[in-house]
Amino acid sequence: MEDAAMQFWDEIAAKSARTAKVVKILKKYQKTMRDAGAPYRYA
């Protein structure tokens, strides 16, 4: 499921420089939350 989501975001990012920047921020946030784990992720 997460692989499909990443592919989706890569497709969105390819549309323009602006969307690429937004997708980069979202991916960074997702990685940060995954690395933080509980209790920060599941409040």
N, C-alpha and C positions, 0 to 999 in steps of 0.2 A: 504494500500500500504506500509506504513512504517513498519507494523508488518511483512509483507512478506520479506521486505528488511532485517530486523533484524534477521529473521530466516535464510535467506541466509548467512548473515555474521557469524552467529553462526555455520553453517555447514562448512564454510571456516575455521573458527578458530579451529575447531576440528581436522583439518588435521595435524597440527604440532605446536610445541611451538612457532616457528618463526611466522607462520601465526596468531596465537592467539595474539601475541604481536602487530602485525600490526593492526589487527582488533580492539584491545583495544584502540589503538591510534586513529583510525578512528572514533570509537564510541564516544570517549571523545571529539574530535573535533566537531562532529555532535551535541552533547549535548551543547557544548559551544556556537556554532553558533545559535542554537535554543533558548537558554536562552538570548543571546545578542539581538536578534530580529532586527527590523529595527533601524537605517539605515545600520547597519553593515552587516546584512545578505543579503540585497537587494541593492547592490551598483550599 
